Amino acid sequence: MSFVRSLRAVPLRAPRALSPLQLSRSMTTYQHTILHRTHPWVAQLVTELHAQSEQQDAQGTGISSLNSQDVQKRDFSRFSHKMIALEQDKAELIYAVLRNKKATRIFEAGTSYGVSTIYLMIASQAAAAAASSDKAMVWGTEKEDHKADAAVANIATALKLPKGTSDIPGFTMLRGDILEQTRKANIGKNSLDAVLFDIWAELALPTFKLLEPSLQADAVLFIDNWLTGVEIGTYTAFKEYLEAQGWYVAAMPFKNGLGMATREMSSQASKQDVAPGSAAWQELHTTLHSVGDSIRREVVGESYVERSLSNANDFTMPMQKLATEYAWGGIWSRPGLARRDRSILNIGMLAALGKSTELATHVRGALNNGVTETEVQECLLQVATYVGMPAGMEAFRAADKAVQEWKAAQNTASASTSKTS
């Protein structure tokens, strides 16, 4: 659905429709972008919307017609029906950064007709899908109801939702005064991955201060019209505040400039808790499980791991995952001790605890890690002396059986290798 058709219900004087040649040229320019490759129908929609906005500007009815008297009087009423969309090259860059960052929770200060919001939504949902997360959310802000309605319609079209959809999953439209609505939004501490500022410069700093507690340590900020704002002084206070808080703003040489701000994570900031259920939380657990599963199979053997997993049911599987992630992934992957040293420690502790089943597993794992039979014996003798003879005797029985089974398995493997060779 085109932009003009989607806004027939609102009081907007629609600009002249683009010619097929104009639209084709715009599509050709951006046909190699990430968005075009992954969501071609979205790319066509946003290209059409961007072109409509640029056409308004070229006709002298867009934001470029703003004059000093308007600014001094704070009279922006004649722009209430203008798109004032973020330029397409800026939006494409922001989308690429957000996809690379795997950003799921994004705030947009200044939504207008939702052109740039579409990029934010697609990036957020892609990251959430990759992490199997249900925490994705994009917040939009718009003072004018007719613009907010049009933005929701455009986003729904991009997401292929039924016509008339007003409640879009993963999207919250904050209508009215941006400072008042942001204050009430209850976004959550340390939860925002990114913020896009595309509002009047005087509102940027107070909006940022409201959002500051919600920003993750590695959040990224995008600030439209940055170079112009710095040059004429409207972003002076915002720039000084950001720099004082440790943010570095890179001025990107687009039309009027695009600021992209990040901050170096201090040792304290890097230790911030990862919010449960967030994309970072999911990624951490996925990585720990993958590393742990690999180490576990190398130490105790493929057959043991497969048997443990196949014997697990819905009730016991969480324990298997916990052991894989935290014991094997979190502890066994640490560089401070060699695997054979960790095996000797485990033999001593499990023998002292009287846990024969787990002891047998780790005796076989110790032998796989290069621990000798003699070293296993010496470890258990130490336990018997310091913990007690009953514990030592029980440990020797379990360990002896495990050693014999390990030898038998080795002999079987050697015989099989000899036959095939």
C-alpha positions as a LaTeX table, in Angstrom:
\begin{tabular}{lrrr}
\hline
Residue & $x$ (\AA) & $y$ (\AA) & $z$ (\AA) \\
\hline
Met1 & 0.00 & 0.00 & 0.00 \\
Ser2 & 1.46 & 3.37 & $-0.95$ \\
Phe3 & 1.94 & 6.25 & 1.42 \\
Val4 & $-0.76$ & 8.35 & $-0.26$ \\
Arg5 & $-3.35$ & 5.60 & $-0.11$ \\
Ser6 & $-2.56$ & 4.83 & 3.53 \\
Leu7 & $-3.23$ & 8.47 & 4.55 \\
Arg8 & $-6.51$ & 9.14 & 2.74 \\
Ala9 & $-8.32$ & 8.97 & 6.05 \\
Val10 & $-6.27$ & 11.81 & 7.59 \\
Pro11 & $-6.35$ & 15.53 & 6.62 \\
Leu12 & $-3.18$ & 15.62 & 4.52 \\
Arg13 & $-2.76$ & 17.33 & 1.20 \\
Ala14 & $-1.00$ & 14.53 & $-0.67$ \\
Pro15 & 1.96 & 15.58 & $-2.83$ \\
Arg16 & 2.11 & 14.67 & $-6.47$ \\
Ala17 & 2.66 & 10.94 & $-6.95$ \\
Leu18 & 6.08 & 9.77 & $-8.04$ \\
Ser19 & 6.56 & 8.76 & $-11.63$ \\
Pro20 & 7.54 & 5.12 & $-12.24$ \\
Leu21 & 10.95 & 6.34 & $-13.43$ \\
Gln22 & 11.58 & 8.29 & $-10.21$ \\
Leu23 & 10.62 & 5.33 & $-8.06$ \\
Ser24 & 12.72 & 2.97 & $-10.18$ \\
Arg25 & 15.78 & 5.19 & $-9.76$ \\
Ser26 & 15.32 & 5.26 & $-5.99$ \\
Met27 & 14.92 & 1.48 & $-5.86$ \\
Thr28 & 18.03 & 0.95 & $-7.97$ \\
Thr29 & 20.12 & 3.14 & $-5.65$ \\
Tyr30 & 19.32 & 0.99 & $-2.61$ \\
Gln31 & 18.94 & $-2.43$ & $-4.21$ \\
His32 & 22.13 & $-3.80$ & $-2.63$ \\
Thr33 & 21.32 & $-2.86$ & 0.96 \\
Ile34 & 20.73 & $-5.37$ & 3.76 \\
Leu35 & 17.08 & $-4.36$ & 3.99 \\
His36 & 16.49 & $-4.88$ & 0.26 \\
Arg37 & 18.07 & $-8.35$ & 0.37 \\
Thr38 & 16.14 & $-9.55$ & 3.41 \\
His39 & 12.83 & $-7.65$ & 3.12 \\
Pro40 & 12.34 & $-6.48$ & $-0.48$ \\
Trp41 & 8.70 & $-5.51$ & 0.02 \\
Val42 & 9.69 & $-3.32$ & 2.98 \\
Ala43 & 12.51 & $-1.78$ & 0.94 \\
Gln44 & 10.03 & $-0.80$ & $-1.77$ \\
Leu45 & 7.63 & 0.72 & 0.76 \\
Val46 & 10.25 & 2.83 & 2.55 \\
Thr47 & 11.79 & 3.94 & $-0.73$ \\
Glu48 & 8.40 & 5.23 & $-1.81$ \\
Leu49 & 7.89 & 6.98 & 1.53 \\
His50 & 11.35 & 8.57 & 1.47 \\
Ala51 & 10.75 & 9.81 & $-2.05$ \\
Gln52 & 7.43 & 11.38 & $-1.01$ \\
Ser53 & 9.18 & 13.22 & 1.82 \\
Glu54 & 11.99 & 14.41 & $-0.44$ \\
Gln55 & 9.45 & 15.61 & $-2.99$ \\
Gln56 & 7.74 & 17.75 & $-0.35$ \\
Asp57 & 11.10 & 19.25 & 0.55 \\
Ala58 & 12.04 & 19.86 & $-3.09$ \\
Gln59 & 8.75 & 21.69 & $-3.65$ \\
Gly60 & 9.55 & 24.06 & $-0.79$ \\
Thr61 & 6.83 & 22.71 & 1.48 \\
Gly62 & 9.05 & 20.48 & 3.61 \\
Ile63 & 11.39 & 21.11 & 6.51 \\
Ser64 & 13.91 & 23.01 & 4.38 \\
Ser65 & 11.39 & 25.87 & 4.17 \\
Leu66 & 11.75 & 26.48 & 7.91 \\
Asn67 & 12.89 & 30.07 & 8.50 \\
Ser68 & 14.44 & 31.95 & 11.42 \\
Gln69 & 11.16 & 33.66 & 12.33 \\
Asp70 & 9.50 & 30.25 & 12.77 \\
Val71 & 12.33 & 29.13 & 15.03 \\
Gln72 & 12.32 & 32.31 & 17.12 \\
Lys73 & 8.52 & 32.14 & 17.59 \\
Arg74 & 8.64 & 28.38 & 18.12 \\
Asp75 & 5.89 & 28.24 & 15.50 \\
Phe76 & 6.07 & 24.90 & 13.71 \\
Ser77 & 2.35 & 24.57 & 13.03 \\
Arg78 & 2.70 & 24.68 & 9.25 \\
Phe79 & 4.75 & 21.49 & 9.43 \\
Ser80 & 2.09 & 19.51 & 11.29 \\
His81 & 1.09 & 17.73 & 8.06 \\
Lys82 & 4.60 & 17.29 & 6.67 \\
Met83 & 6.43 & 13.96 & 6.66 \\
Ile84 & 9.88 & 15.30 & 7.66 \\
Ala85 & 11.24 & 11.77 & 7.25 \\
Leu86 & 14.82 & 10.79 & 8.05 \\
Glu87 & 16.80 & 10.61 & 4.80 \\
Gln88 & 17.08 & 7.14 & 3.31 \\
Asp89 & 20.88 & 6.92 & 3.37 \\
Lys90 & 20.85 & 7.70 & 7.11 \\
Ala91 & 18.09 & 5.20 & 7.76 \\
Glu92 & 19.92 & 2.45 & 5.86 \\
Leu93 & 23.08 & 3.04 & 7.93 \\
Ile94 & 21.14 & 2.99 & 11.19 \\
Tyr95 & 19.44 & $-0.24$ & 10.15 \\
Ala96 & 22.79 & $-1.88$ & 9.35 \\
Val97 & 24.25 & $-0.84$ & 12.73 \\
Leu98 & 21.20 & $-2.08$ & 14.63 \\
Arg99 & 21.26 & $-5.43$ & 12.83 \\
Asn100 & 24.96 & $-5.85$ & 13.60 \\
Lys101 & 24.33 & $-4.87$ & 17.23 \\
Lys102 & 21.38 & $-7.29$ & 17.48 \\
Ala103 & 19.35 & $-4.49$ & 19.07 \\
Thr104 & 15.90 & $-5.54$ & 20.30 \\
Arg105 & 14.78 & $-2.60$ & 22.46 \\
Ile106 & 14.88 & 0.75 & 20.66 \\
Phe107 & 13.44 & 4.18 & 21.44 \\
Glu108 & 12.63 & 6.71 & 18.73 \\
Ala109 & 12.31 & 10.33 & 19.78 \\
Gly110 & 10.25 & 11.77 & 16.93 \\
Thr111 & 8.27 & 9.29 & 14.84 \\
Ser112 & 6.20 & 11.47 & 12.50 \\
Tyr113 & 4.76 & 9.17 & 9.80 \\
Gly114 & 6.85 & 6.20 & 10.91 \\
Val115 & 9.26 & 5.94 & 7.98 \\
Ser116 & 12.41 & 5.48 & 10.07 \\
Thr117 & 10.37 & 3.50 & 12.58 \\
Ile118 & 9.91 & 0.76 & 10.01 \\
Tyr119 & 13.68 & 0.22 & 9.92 \\
Leu120 & 13.79 & 0.06 & 13.71 \\
Met121 & 10.94 & $-2.46$ & 13.84 \\
Ile122 & 12.47 & $-4.78$ & 11.24 \\
Ala123 & 15.86 & $-4.68$ & 13.01 \\
Ser124 & 14.30 & $-5.29$ & 16.43 \\
Gln125 & 12.19 & $-8.22$ & 15.28 \\
Ala126 & 15.09 & $-9.81$ & 13.39 \\
Ala127 & 17.29 & $-9.68$ & 16.50 \\
Ala128 & 14.53 & $-11.07$ & 18.70 \\
Ala129 & 13.83 & $-13.93$ & 16.30 \\
Ala130 & 17.52 & $-14.86$ & 16.15 \\
Ala131 & 17.71 & $-14.95$ & 19.95 \\
Ser132 & 14.30 & $-16.62$ & 20.41 \\
Ser133 & 13.39 & $-13.66$ & 22.62 \\
Asp134 & 9.99 & $-12.15$ & 23.34 \\
Lys135 & 11.46 & $-8.94$ & 24.79 \\
Ala136 & 11.63 & $-6.93$ & 21.55 \\
Met137 & 10.05 & $-3.47$ & 21.74 \\
Val138 & 10.26 & $-0.23$ & 19.79 \\
Trp139 & 8.86 & 2.95 & 21.32 \\
Gly140 & 7.69 & 5.70 & 19.01 \\
Thr141 & 6.76 & 9.25 & 20.03 \\
Glu142 & 4.43 & 11.63 & 18.22 \\
Lys143 & 2.50 & 14.70 & 19.34 \\
Glu144 & 0.08 & 14.84 & 16.41 \\
Asp145 & $-2.58$ & 12.11 & 16.46 \\
His146 & $-3.02$ & 12.01 & 12.68 \\
Lys147 & 0.72 & 11.41 & 12.24 \\
Ala148 & 0.69 & 8.72 & 14.92 \\
Asp149 & $-2.22$ & 6.99 & 13.18 \\
Ala150 & $-0.44$ & 7.17 & 9.83 \\
Ala151 & 2.78 & 5.81 & 11.38 \\
Val152 & 0.93 & 2.82 & 12.82 \\
Ala153 & $-0.67$ & 2.19 & 9.41 \\
Asn154 & 2.68 & 2.33 & 7.62 \\
Ile155 & 4.35 & 0.02 & 10.15 \\
Ala156 & 1.46 & $-2.43$ & 9.87 \\
Thr157 & 1.83 & $-2.42$ & 6.09 \\
Ala158 & 5.56 & $-3.12$ & 6.36 \\
Leu159 & 4.89 & $-6.03$ & 8.72 \\
Lys160 & 2.10 & $-7.38$ & 6.46 \\
Leu161 & $-0.51$ & $-7.01$ & 9.18 \\
Pro162 & $-4.22$ & $-6.72$ & 8.33 \\
Lys163 & $-5.45$ & $-3.31$ & 7.23 \\
Gly164 & $-6.74$ & $-1.34$ & 10.21 \\
Thr165 & $-4.40$ & $-2.98$ & 12.71 \\
Ser166 & $-3.87$ & $-0.57$ & 15.61 \\
Asp167 & $-2.14$ & $-2.80$ & 18.16 \\
Ile168 & 1.21 & $-3.85$ & 16.69 \\
Pro169 & 3.20 & $-6.51$ & 18.58 \\
Gly170 & 6.57 & $-5.16$ & 19.69 \\
Phe171 & 5.61 & $-1.51$ & 19.17 \\
Thr172 & 4.39 & 1.17 & 21.58 \\
Met173 & 3.30 & 4.57 & 20.32 \\
Leu174 & 3.64 & 7.31 & 22.93 \\
Arg175 & 1.17 & 10.03 & 21.91 \\
Gly176 & 1.36 & 13.61 & 23.14 \\
Asp177 & 4.11 & 15.61 & 24.81 \\
Ile178 & 7.34 & 13.66 & 24.44 \\
Leu179 & 8.73 & 14.55 & 27.87 \\
Glu180 & 5.54 & 13.72 & 29.70 \\
Gln181 & 4.99 & 10.46 & 27.82 \\
Thr182 & 8.63 & 9.35 & 28.13 \\
Arg183 & 8.49 & 9.99 & 31.87 \\
Lys184 & 5.44 & 7.71 & 32.12 \\
Ala185 & 6.73 & 5.02 & 29.76 \\
Asn186 & 8.33 & 2.83 & 32.45 \\
Ile187 & 10.86 & 1.41 & 30.00 \\
Gly188 & 13.02 & $-0.32$ & 32.59 \\
Lys189 & 16.55 & 0.24 & 33.84 \\
Asn190 & 19.52 & $-0.79$ & 31.67 \\
Ser191 & 17.25 & $-2.17$ & 28.95 \\
Leu192 & 17.55 & 0.09 & 25.87 \\
Asp193 & 19.94 & $-0.94$ & 23.09 \\
Ala194 & 19.57 & 2.20 & 20.99 \\
Val195 & 17.88 & 5.60 & 20.71 \\
Leu196 & 17.18 & 7.63 & 17.58 \\
Phe197 & 16.74 & 11.38 & 18.10 \\
Asp198 & 14.84 & 12.98 & 15.23 \\
Ile199 & 13.13 & 15.82 & 17.10 \\
Trp200 & 13.52 & 19.57 & 17.58 \\
Ala201 & 16.98 & 20.14 & 19.04 \\
Glu202 & 15.75 & 21.82 & 22.22 \\
Leu203 & 13.92 & 18.62 & 23.23 \\
Ala204 & 16.84 & 16.27 & 22.67 \\
Leu205 & 18.73 & 16.86 & 25.93 \\
Pro206 & 15.75 & 16.68 & 28.32 \\
Thr207 & 14.52 & 13.56 & 26.51 \\
Phe208 & 17.96 & 11.99 & 26.79 \\
Lys209 & 18.11 & 12.69 & 30.53 \\
Leu210 & 14.79 & 10.89 & 30.99 \\
Leu211 & 16.06 & 7.90 & 29.00 \\
Glu212 & 19.54 & 7.82 & 30.56 \\
Pro213 & 18.75 & 5.29 & 33.35 \\
Ser214 & 17.25 & 2.95 & 30.73 \\
Leu215 & 20.33 & 2.84 & 28.50 \\
Gln216 & 22.51 & $-0.25$ & 28.49 \\
Ala217 & 26.22 & 0.34 & 28.96 \\
Asp218 & 26.87 & $-0.41$ & 25.28 \\
Ala219 & 23.85 & 1.47 & 23.91 \\
Val220 & 24.20 & 3.51 & 20.73 \\
Leu221 & 22.61 & 6.89 & 20.02 \\
Phe222 & 21.70 & 8.33 & 16.62 \\
Ile223 & 21.11 & 12.10 & 16.41 \\
Asp224 & 19.78 & 13.57 & 13.19 \\
Asn225 & 20.94 & 16.98 & 11.92 \\
Trp226 & 23.94 & 16.79 & 14.25 \\
Leu227 & 26.43 & 18.83 & 12.20 \\
Thr228 & 23.98 & 21.64 & 11.56 \\
Gly229 & 22.86 & 21.66 & 15.19 \\
Val230 & 26.43 & 21.89 & 16.44 \\
Glu231 & 27.29 & 24.60 & 13.92 \\
Ile232 & 24.39 & 26.91 & 14.78 \\
Gly233 & 24.51 & 26.11 & 18.49 \\
Thr234 & 21.20 & 24.31 & 19.01 \\
Tyr235 & 23.02 & 21.13 & 20.04 \\
Thr236 & 25.71 & 22.83 & 22.13 \\
Ala237 & 24.25 & 21.89 & 25.52 \\
Phe238 & 23.45 & 18.35 & 24.35 \\
Lys239 & 26.98 & 17.87 & 23.01 \\
Glu240 & 28.59 & 19.16 & 26.21 \\
Tyr241 & 26.41 & 16.94 & 28.37 \\
Leu242 & 27.10 & 13.82 & 26.33 \\
Glu243 & 30.85 & 14.41 & 26.43 \\
Ala244 & 30.74 & 15.01 & 30.19 \\
Gln245 & 29.01 & 11.65 & 30.63 \\
Gly246 & 31.66 & 9.80 & 28.64 \\
Trp247 & 29.92 & 9.62 & 25.26 \\
Tyr248 & 31.87 & 10.01 & 22.04 \\
Val249 & 29.85 & 11.41 & 19.14 \\
Ala250 & 31.04 & 10.62 & 15.62 \\
Ala251 & 29.77 & 13.19 & 13.12 \\
Met252 & 28.70 & 11.36 & 9.98 \\
Pro253 & 28.82 & 13.52 & 6.81 \\
Phe254 & 25.25 & 13.08 & 5.62 \\
Lys255 & 22.89 & 15.94 & 4.77 \\
Asn256 & 22.93 & 18.18 & 7.88 \\
Gly257 & 24.95 & 15.44 & 9.55 \\
Leu258 & 24.12 & 12.36 & 11.58 \\
Gly259 & 25.62 & 11.93 & 15.04 \\
Met260 & 26.35 & 8.39 & 16.20 \\
Ala261 & 27.31 & 8.21 & 19.87 \\
Thr262 & 28.78 & 5.38 & 21.92 \\
Arg263 & 30.68 & 5.31 & 25.17 \\
Glu264 & 33.67 & 3.33 & 26.30 \\
Met265 & 32.50 & 0.76 & 28.79 \\
Ser266 & 34.28 & 1.29 & 32.11 \\
Ser267 & 35.24 & $-1.71$ & 34.18 \\
Gln268 & 32.24 & $-1.00$ & 36.38 \\
Ala269 & 29.85 & $-0.59$ & 33.45 \\
Ser270 & 31.07 & $-3.79$ & 31.84 \\
Lys271 & 30.06 & $-5.66$ & 34.98 \\
Gln272 & 26.44 & $-4.58$ & 34.81 \\
Asp273 & 23.98 & $-7.41$ & 35.16 \\
Val274 & 22.52 & $-8.69$ & 31.91 \\
Ala275 & 18.75 & $-8.36$ & 32.11 \\
Pro276 & 17.13 & $-11.83$ & 32.32 \\
Gly277 & 15.42 & $-12.69$ & 29.07 \\
Ser278 & 17.22 & $-9.99$ & 27.08 \\
Ala279 & 18.97 & $-10.77$ & 23.81 \\
Ala280 & 22.33 & $-10.49$ & 25.59 \\
Trp281 & 21.11 & $-12.92$ & 28.25 \\
Gln282 & 19.98 & $-15.42$ & 25.63 \\
Glu283 & 23.24 & $-15.08$ & 23.73 \\
Leu284 & 25.26 & $-15.64$ & 26.91 \\
His285 & 23.41 & $-18.87$ & 27.73 \\
Thr286 & 23.64 & $-20.11$ & 24.15 \\
Thr287 & 27.40 & $-19.54$ & 24.13 \\
Leu288 & 27.92 & $-21.16$ & 27.54 \\
His289 & 25.89 & $-24.21$ & 26.51 \\
Ser290 & 27.78 & $-24.61$ & 23.24 \\
Val291 & 31.19 & $-24.34$ & 24.92 \\
Gly292 & 30.13 & $-26.57$ & 27.80 \\
Asp293 & 28.70 & $-29.27$ & 25.56 \\
Ser294 & 31.92 & $-29.42$ & 23.56 \\
Ile295 & 34.15 & $-29.72$ & 26.66 \\
Arg296 & 31.84 & $-32.25$ & 28.28 \\
Arg297 & 31.99 & $-34.53$ & 25.25 \\
Glu298 & 35.79 & $-34.26$ & 25.08 \\
Val299 & 36.23 & $-35.11$ & 28.76 \\
Val300 & 33.64 & $-37.79$ & 29.58 \\
Gly301 & 32.98 & $-39.04$ & 26.05 \\
Glu302 & 30.33 & $-38.80$ & 23.36 \\
Ser303 & 28.52 & $-41.97$ & 24.42 \\
Tyr304 & 28.16 & $-40.83$ & 28.03 \\
Val305 & 26.76 & $-37.43$ & 27.02 \\
Glu306 & 24.34 & $-38.91$ & 24.48 \\
Arg307 & 23.16 & $-41.47$ & 27.02 \\
Ser308 & 22.62 & $-38.78$ & 29.66 \\
Leu309 & 20.63 & $-36.62$ & 27.27 \\
Ser310 & 18.53 & $-39.48$ & 25.90 \\
Asn311 & 17.69 & $-40.66$ & 29.43 \\
Ala312 & 16.62 & $-37.18$ & 30.51 \\
Asn313 & 12.93 & $-36.31$ & 30.55 \\
Asp314 & 11.09 & $-33.00$ & 30.79 \\
Phe315 & 11.68 & $-32.93$ & 34.54 \\
Thr316 & 15.41 & $-33.74$ & 34.53 \\
Met317 & 16.49 & $-31.93$ & 31.34 \\
Pro318 & 16.85 & $-28.54$ & 33.08 \\
Met319 & 19.49 & $-30.13$ & 35.33 \\
Gln320 & 21.34 & $-31.40$ & 32.28 \\
Lys321 & 21.31 & $-27.88$ & 30.82 \\
Leu322 & 22.46 & $-26.36$ & 34.10 \\
Ala323 & 25.40 & $-28.77$ & 34.38 \\
Thr324 & 26.36 & $-28.19$ & 30.75 \\
Glu325 & 26.21 & $-24.39$ & 30.95 \\
Tyr326 & 27.54 & $-23.60$ & 34.41 \\
Ala327 & 29.83 & $-26.52$ & 35.28 \\
Trp328 & 31.23 & $-27.45$ & 31.88 \\
Gly329 & 30.79 & $-24.09$ & 30.13 \\
Gly330 & 31.40 & $-21.74$ & 33.06 \\
Ile331 & 34.10 & $-23.55$ & 35.08 \\
Trp332 & 35.82 & $-26.10$ & 32.86 \\
Ser333 & 36.43 & $-23.44$ & 30.18 \\
Arg334 & 38.40 & $-21.19$ & 32.54 \\
Pro335 & 42.12 & $-20.93$ & 31.71 \\
Gly336 & 43.44 & $-20.92$ & 35.28 \\
Leu337 & 43.73 & $-24.71$ & 35.62 \\
Ala338 & 44.50 & $-27.46$ & 33.13 \\
Arg339 & 41.77 & $-30.03$ & 32.55 \\
Arg340 & 43.80 & $-32.82$ & 34.20 \\
Asp341 & 44.13 & $-30.66$ & 37.33 \\
Arg342 & 40.38 & $-30.06$ & 37.43 \\
Ser343 & 39.85 & $-33.82$ & 37.04 \\
Ile344 & 42.07 & $-34.57$ & 40.06 \\
Leu345 & 40.18 & $-31.97$ & 42.10 \\
Asn346 & 36.84 & $-33.50$ & 41.12 \\
Ile347 & 38.00 & $-37.00$ & 42.05 \\
Gly348 & 39.01 & $-35.82$ & 45.50 \\
Met349 & 35.83 & $-33.83$ & 46.15 \\
Leu350 & 33.42 & $-36.48$ & 44.86 \\
Ala351 & 35.20 & $-39.21$ & 46.81 \\
Ala352 & 34.98 & $-37.10$ & 49.97 \\
Leu353 & 31.26 & $-36.53$ & 49.36 \\
Gly354 & 30.66 & $-40.23$ & 48.76 \\
Lys355 & 29.09 & $-39.66$ & 45.34 \\
Ser356 & 30.16 & $-42.88$ & 43.64 \\
Thr357 & 28.18 & $-42.49$ & 40.40 \\
Glu358 & 29.61 & $-39.05$ & 39.62 \\
Leu359 & 33.03 & $-40.18$ & 40.84 \\
Ala360 & 33.09 & $-43.00$ & 38.30 \\
Thr361 & 32.20 & $-40.56$ & 35.52 \\
His362 & 35.02 & $-38.22$ & 36.46 \\
Val363 & 37.55 & $-41.03$ & 36.89 \\
Arg364 & 36.92 & $-41.97$ & 33.24 \\
Gly365 & 37.12 & $-38.28$ & 32.34 \\
Ala366 & 40.40 & $-37.94$ & 34.27 \\
Leu367 & 41.93 & $-40.81$ & 32.31 \\
Asn368 & 40.78 & $-39.12$ & 29.09 \\
Asn369 & 42.48 & $-35.94$ & 30.32 \\
Gly370 & 45.81 & $-37.71$ & 30.80 \\
Val371 & 45.64 & $-38.52$ & 34.53 \\
Thr372 & 47.34 & $-41.87$ & 35.23 \\
Glu373 & 45.98 & $-44.78$ & 37.28 \\
Thr374 & 48.69 & $-44.14$ & 39.85 \\
Glu375 & 47.58 & $-40.51$ & 40.21 \\
Val376 & 43.97 & $-41.64$ & 40.70 \\
Gln377 & 45.13 & $-44.06$ & 43.42 \\
Glu378 & 47.18 & $-41.40$ & 45.19 \\
Cys379 & 44.29 & $-38.97$ & 45.13 \\
Leu380 & 41.96 & $-41.55$ & 46.73 \\
Leu381 & 44.56 & $-42.51$ & 49.35 \\
Gln382 & 44.75 & $-38.85$ & 50.31 \\
Val383 & 40.98 & $-38.80$ & 50.69 \\
Ala384 & 40.98 & $-41.93$ & 52.82 \\
Thr385 & 43.60 & $-40.41$ & 55.15 \\
Tyr386 & 41.95 & $-37.00$ & 55.59 \\
Val387 & 38.25 & $-37.83$ & 55.21 \\
Gly388 & 38.02 & $-41.38$ & 56.52 \\
Met389 & 38.59 & $-45.01$ & 55.61 \\
Pro390 & 34.94 & $-45.77$ & 54.76 \\
Ala391 & 34.93 & $-42.94$ & 52.22 \\
Gly392 & 38.24 & $-44.14$ & 50.82 \\
Met393 & 37.07 & $-47.76$ & 50.48 \\
Glu394 & 33.85 & $-46.73$ & 48.75 \\
Ala395 & 35.77 & $-44.46$ & 46.39 \\
Phe396 & 38.29 & $-47.20$ & 45.50 \\
Arg397 & 35.49 & $-49.62$ & 44.60 \\
Ala398 & 33.77 & $-47.10$ & 42.31 \\
Ala399 & 37.06 & $-45.95$ & 40.79 \\
Asp400 & 38.33 & $-49.50$ & 40.15 \\
Lys401 & 35.19 & $-50.34$ & 38.19 \\
Ala402 & 35.48 & $-47.13$ & 36.20 \\
Val403 & 39.15 & $-47.78$ & 35.38 \\
Gln404 & 38.39 & $-51.30$ & 34.13 \\
Glu405 & 35.51 & $-50.05$ & 31.98 \\
Trp406 & 37.71 & $-47.32$ & 30.53 \\
Lys407 & 40.44 & $-49.85$ & 29.68 \\
Ala408 & 37.92 & $-52.17$ & 28.02 \\
Ala409 & 36.59 & $-49.30$ & 25.94 \\
Gln410 & 40.12 & $-48.35$ & 24.91 \\
Asn411 & 40.94 & $-51.92$ & 23.90 \\
Thr412 & 37.73 & $-52.16$ & 21.88 \\
Ala413 & 38.53 & $-48.92$ & 20.09 \\
Ser414 & 42.09 & $-50.09$ & 19.36 \\
Ala415 & 40.89 & $-53.42$ & 17.99 \\
Ser416 & 38.35 & $-51.68$ & 15.77 \\
Thr417 & 41.03 & $-49.33$ & 14.43 \\
Ser418 & 43.36 & $-52.28$ & 13.69 \\
Lys419 & 40.68 & $-54.10$ & 11.70 \\
Thr420 & 39.85 & $-51.09$ & 9.54 \\
Ser421 & 43.51 & $-50.40$ & 8.82 \\
\hline
\end{tabular}
